[in-house]
């Protein structure tokens, strides 16, 4: 199976399945002498843990990271950083009824057709369990970016049909982690939670939207043509389980705008060139321009529902099953640190490339 590595200068390779012994990763390209706060790395992993609330999966994983190499005296060596997190709360028997059937909108059918063999326990490699490794890798990337003054913050702006009605300027993103659904507005957060309680009672699931802002990114990050910064961000974010759409800057709204409305006029203030507006989302011609980079990500409802529904077996016979196991009602709140992590990996990768030019 190829396609398990992301990045060129800063590379993360992930391994493991939902119900195997452990998941883990190898980071290659992390600069040396970067001080590592192990508690920060662990805290980032904890942000995506299961069992955070009644709406998330109740799988009780400890998720303690074991760093195997690449760090000495709490500083990076510049050598590969290897780490793993053991799986400890698998209940594989919950998936026995899925051995010979293909669930709708899962990876069951496509994995079987591609590889001729699949791990049906918890989705195997297609499970969101794999994203834990991305969060760990992203925590190391965030640590590097912090030394450059770059910060990345994401938050939930919509769950189901409940969306934020406030603009970013009216939000205090420091309140994001105070909310069970990681929405920085208290009233909207409460409405989202009530909605999720209703969806859970129905045995159903729902999707939502995450917004992300990358601040203090210097101009010059990104490569021309195929390695544009926006293209690499889109690929990284679209690789996250359940993501259905990526939009940066003015996005789809730009299709209805005139050029005179969309153009970001240059101004000179605070002793630097900047733009009066930011319809470009901080990226022009695939290269960062020094303004905030912002994007939105749409997640579908996860397909593991607790309602009785039709499936097809390997012989083409239609049958029905009722959901078992432990699943999120909505994956979006737990996906916030995953979105941040993937953005951090891409920005770190491009920053290291950018250093070759300056």
Secondary structure, DSSP 8 states (H G I E B T S, - for coil): ----EE-SSSEEEEE--TTSSEEEEEEE---TT-B--HHHHHHHHHHT-TTSSTTS--------EEE-SSEETTEE-SS-EEEEEE-----GGGGGGGTTEE-TTSSHHHHHHHHS----GGGGGGSGGGHHHHHHHHHHHHHHHHTTT-EEEEEEEEETTEE--S-GGG--GGGGGGSTT--S-HHHHHHHHHHHHHHHHTT----EEEEEEEES--TT-S-SGGG-HHHHHHHHHHTSTTEEEEEETTGGGGGGS-HHHH---EEEETTEEEES--TTTTEETTEE-SS-EEEEEEE---S--SSEEEEEETTS-EEEEE--S---S-SHHHHHHHHHHHHHHHHHHHHHHHTTT-
